Amino acid sequence: LQKIKEEVSWDKNTDLTHGVCGAISSYCIRTRHQSVHPCLPSFAMLESFPKLDDSIEKFNTPLSIEFSSCISTIHREITWEGVKIEIPISCSIYGMGENAGGLLLNDMMNYTSVEHSRSYDRKQPSGDKSKDNIEEIPSTFYPRPRNCSVCWNTDSVFYDEGFEGLYQSHPWIMIVFDDGTSVGVFIDSTYRTVFHMAKDDNTDNMLLYFISEAPKGPPPIYVFPADNPEDIIKELCRLTGYMKLPPRWALGYQQCRYSYYPDSRVQEVAKEFRDRNIPCDVIWMDIHYMNEYRCFTFDTEHFPNPKELNTSLHEMGFKTVWMIDPGIKYEPGYSIFDNGTKGDHWIRLNDHSKKPAIGKVWPGKTVFPNFLSEKTRNWWADLFQEYMANGIDGVWNDMNEIASFQDGTTIPPESYHIADDELGGPDTDVRYHNVYGMMMTKATLSGIQKANPNKRPLVLTRANFMGGQRNAACWTGDNTSSWKHLHFSIPMALNMSLSGQPFVGCDIGGFFDNATPKLYARWVGIGALLPFARGHSCDGTEDHEPWSFDKQTEDTCRMAIQRRYVLMPYLYTAFWKSSRTGISVARPLFFSDSSDLSLRGIDDAFLLGEDILIKAYTCPEKDNNWVLPKKYEWKQVYLLNETKEQSEDLPDIYQRSGTIIPIGPIIENTEKCGEGILTVLIYLDDNNEAQGQWYEDSGDGYEYQNGEFLLFQFNAKKENDNIVFQSKVIDGNMAIPERIVNVIITNTSQHQSIQLQKEFEITFTE
C-alpha cells in the first residue's frame, strides 16, 4: 500500500483499444489503465463485457481518475494496479458491501498506515478468551480502527469493526457530494482488491485508492454519475442484474439454530410458534441433520424420515430450508465423492496436478466442487433432484468463501480451478476465490429450479460477489450477541443494499454468545423490519427463541413479528419494485433527501421502501433526541396497538406525507396473506394529495410473469371540502380477490370500508 502510494508514478493514460473506454449509457462510463492485455470476462455484469453506446459522444464525470502499476515481492511476486481518485473532503463515502462498522466510511480516513498496523495487531485474539472480553459500552458510533477494506472472501469468526474483510467482496463505493449529486465506482476485478482512504495533506482533499492484484492486466473501472443515489443503484442493477421476485413465504419471519436436532426438537420449536401465536414461516436445518456432515445425506438416527418431517411442518404452515456446504467429505465409497472424482469435478491441487485440493471442514478431510465449470455446475444441480423430493423448500449455502480450517482459513492460493473458456479459462484460486460462492449459488439455484420448476426458489448464501443478487439472498454472517453488533445490523444491511443486493438481513439476536432479554427483544424489533428476517444462534449458546427469556420479552417479540406481517402487502410490493428496478428495499435515510447533510451518517434509522421510515434504538437507553428528514412531513403509525407499541424495545414507524400504504391483518404465516381486511393508510401532504401502489399475486410460482397479478394504483386528493380516494388496477389480469378494504385518512382519522373492486372511488366529507 505504501509502495503504490508513494513510490510509483501516477498517470491518466487510458486503454485506447476500440470498444474499451467510453460511455455505456447516460449513467455509466467505463475506463481502464493503458494495457496490452485484453479485459477479462466480467462475473458481475450480465454481459461478460458490456458494449459501449456509440451514440453518446461526450460524457462528463465529476471524478479525476489516475492510474499506476507496480510489482511487490513482500510475500510473493504480485503485479498490482492502482486507481486514485481525489475528491473534496466534505464528500460522503459509502459501500464496499459487507463492511463492519457504520454506514459512512469516512472514519477510515482518520488512520495512517502505521496506526492501522498497530491497531490491527491489537485486534488479534490472544488465545485466552477471558482476556479478549472487554466490558461493552453501547454506543451509536464505532469508528473503524483501520484505513482500508479488503475484498477477499473470508470466514470471519468473531468479526468486529476492525476486520478489513468479511465473507463477501464488493469492490464498489458510492460518493455523495454536498449538493446530493452522486457517483458510483466499481472496480471489476475478481482478484484481491484493497480500498484505502487518506487525507491529502497538500490540498486537504480526500484520496481514495483501489489497489488490485492484476497479473493479467488492469481491471475495467465503471463510473456511475447521477443526480441522486437512487439512480446509481438502478443503473448498477441494470448492468449487474436484478434480484428475482422471491416467494412470499421467504419474506416471513424465520427461525434457525446451529442446530435444531433431532427432528423432534424441530417439531417442538414449530409447535411453540403456533401455540404462542407468534407468526413464523420458515424453520431452518443446520448441518447436524446430515450423516456425519456428508452433504445430501440425512442422519438416520436424528432425522430418519426428512420427507415426513417436512410434510408435518408444511401441514403446520411452515416451509423448510436446509443447509448444503461446498466441502464434500473425502471418503471413497461416499457416492457424492465417488461421482465427483469420476467426473473430475474437484478444484485441483495446482496447475500441474489432477489431484484434488484438500481442505478441512466439518466432515474432516474435504474436497470442493469446481463451480467455474458448467459441467460441474450441471452435475451439482442434478444432485438436488432427489434431495428436494424430500419436501425441502429452500437451500442455504454456507462456508462457501471457501472456508477451511487451515492456514489462511481457505485452500492454498495455488489451488487450481478448471474454469470454462468463456469465464476466462483455468487459473488459480488467487483469481477465482472471490466468485466461488457466487458460482456455487448459481449451480444451487439451477438445481432447485430443475427439481421444482413451478415454484420460486430461495437460496441463501454467506459468500458473494457483485451481481450475486441474481442468484441468492444473503446475510451478514456470524455476528455476536452484543449491543455493538445490534447497531451494526442496520448499516451493514444498508451498505449491502447499496451494492445492488436488496434481500439482506442479519442473525437476529446474535450468533455467538448469549443475548440478554432486553438485547434480544430490541434485536427482534429491529431485525423483523429488515428485508431478510431470521433468528439464528450458535451451538453451545442458550436458547434464543422469542419465548426463551421472560413473558415481557416474548410479548415484545410477538408484537415485533406481528408488525412485519401487518406490513406484508407493503413489503411484498417493495420487493416487487426492487425485482424490476434494482432499487433497495431497505435504504439509508439520506435517500429521502441526498442534499441534507444531517442525514448522511445516521446508522440507527432507515427507509423501508419509499414511504416508511424506521427509527431504531440500538443502545439500552432510548434516546429521543433526533430529527426527522426535513423534506417531508412524517407521521408515526401504530400497526397493532398504540399503547403497546410504545414499548421502548420496538422501533418507531413513520409514514411519509403524500403517500398511501397498504397493510394487512395479523396472520400466523404468509399463506394467509389473501385473507382478512386490507387497510389503506392515506397521509395527505401539504398539497392535500397522496399516491401509492399495491402489488398482489399468488405469492409463489411464475404465473405472475404471464399477467397473473394485480397492480393497484391509489390516489387521494382534497377537492373543495371533500377528500376523494380512487383505486384502480393499472396492470395485471388476476381475478380480484374477495376482500374488504378499509380506507383511513390519517390526517383526519376518517375511515370507510368497501368491497375490493377493479376500480372504485370513496369520498370523505368534512
QUIHUHU-V871484 format. One record per backbone hydrogen bond with DSSP energy under -1.0 kcal/mol. NH is the residue of the N-H (numbers start at 1). CO is the residue of the C=O. If there is no record, write none. Layout:
NH_CO, NH_CO
This chain:
5_1, 6_2, 7_3, 11_67, 15_32, 20_17, 22_30, 24_28, 25_28, 29_223, 30_22, 31_221, 34_13, 42_48, 46_239, 53_23, 56_53, 66_84, 67_11, 68_82, 70_80, 72_78, 78_72, 80_70, 81_212, 82_68, 83_210, 84_66, 85_208, 87_206, 91_88, 92_176, 94_174, 96_172, 99_97, 105_93, 108_105, 109_106, 110_107, 116_112, 117_113, 118_114, 119_115, 120_116, 121_117, 122_118, 123_119, 124_121, 131_128, 132_128, 133_129, 146_144, 149_195, 150_164, 151_193, 152_150, 154_166, 156_154, 157_155, 163_160, 169_464, 172_170, 173_185, 174_94, 175_183, 176_92, 177_181, 180_177, 182_226, 183_175, 184_224, 185_173, 186_222, 187_171, 188_220, 189_187, 193_151, 194_211, 195_149, 196_209, 197_147, 198_207, 200_205, 204_200, 206_87, 207_198, 208_85, 209_196, 210_83, 211_194, 212_81, 213_192, 214_79, 217_214, 221_31, 222_186, 223_29, 224_184, 226_182, 233_229, 234_230, 235_231, 236_232, 237_233, 238_234, 239_235, 240_236, 241_237, 248_699, 250_247, 251_248, 252_249, 254_533, 255_282, 256_535, 258_537, 263_302, 265_262, 266_262, 267_263, 268_264, 269_265, 270_266, 271_267, 272_268, 273_269, 274_270, 275_271, 276_272, 277_274, 278_273, 280_668, 281_253, 282_253, 283_319, 284_255, 285_321, 289_286, 290_287, 292_290, 294_291, 297_294, 299_289, 303_299, 309_305, 310_306, 311_307, 312_308, 313_309, 314_310, 315_311, 317_314, 318_313, 319_281, 321_283, 322_394, 323_285, 324_396, 328_367, 330_365, 331_329, 334_331, 338_334, 339_335, 340_336, 341_337, 342_338, 343_339, 344_341, 345_340, 347_368, 348_416, 349_355, 353_350, 357_347, 359_366, 361_364, 364_361, 366_359, 367_328, 370_345, 371_369, 373_370, 377_373, 378_374, 379_375, 380_376, 381_377, 382_378, 384_381, 385_382, 388_384, 390_387, 391_388, 393_320, 394_320, 395_458, 396_322, 397_460, 403_399, 404_409, 405_360, 406_404, 409_406, 415_412, 416_348, 417_427, 419_417, 420_372, 423_420, 424_421, 425_420, 427_417, 429_415, 430_413, 431_428, 432_428, 433_429, 435_432, 436_433, 439_435, 440_436, 441_437, 442_438, 443_439, 444_440, 445_441, 446_442, 447_443, 448_444, 449_445, 450_446, 451_447, 452_448, 455_452, 460_395, 461_473, 462_397, 468_465, 470_467, 471_468, 472_468, 473_459, 474_503, 476_505, 479_477, 481_512, 482_480, 486_482, 487_483, 488_484, 489_485, 490_487, 492_488, 494_490, 495_491, 496_492, 497_493, 498_494, 499_496, 500_497, 501_496, 504_502, 508_506, 508_534, 510_507, 512_479, 520_516, 521_517, 522_518, 523_519, 524_520, 525_521, 526_522, 527_523, 528_524, 529_526, 530_527, 532_504, 535_254, 536_508, 538_511, 541_538, 548_545, 554_550, 555_551, 556_552, 557_553, 558_554, 559_555, 560_556, 561_557, 562_558, 563_559, 564_560, 565_561, 566_562, 567_563, 568_565, 571_567, 572_568, 573_569, 574_570, 575_571, 576_572, 577_573, 578_574, 579_575, 581_577, 582_578, 587_607, 591_588, 592_589, 596_593, 599_596, 600_597, 602_599, 606_614, 607_587, 608_612, 609_585, 613_654, 614_606, 615_652, 616_604, 626_624, 635_655, 637_653, 645_641, 647_644, 650_647, 652_615, 654_613, 655_635, 656_611, 657_633, 658_683, 659_683, 660_691, 661_681, 663_679, 664_566, 672_669, 673_670, 675_672, 678_740, 679_663, 680_742, 681_661, 682_744, 683_659, 685_689, 688_685, 690_716, 691_658, 692_714, 694_712, 696_710, 705_702, 706_703, 707_704, 708_703, 709_707, 710_696, 711_731, 712_694, 713_728, 714_692, 715_726, 716_690, 717_724, 718_688, 719_722, 722_719, 723_764, 724_717, 725_762, 726_715, 727_760, 728_713, 729_758, 730_711, 733_707, 734_709, 739_737, 741_754, 742_678, 743_752, 744_680, 745_750, 746_682, 749_745, 752_743, 754_741, 756_739, 760_727, 762_725, 764_723, 766_721
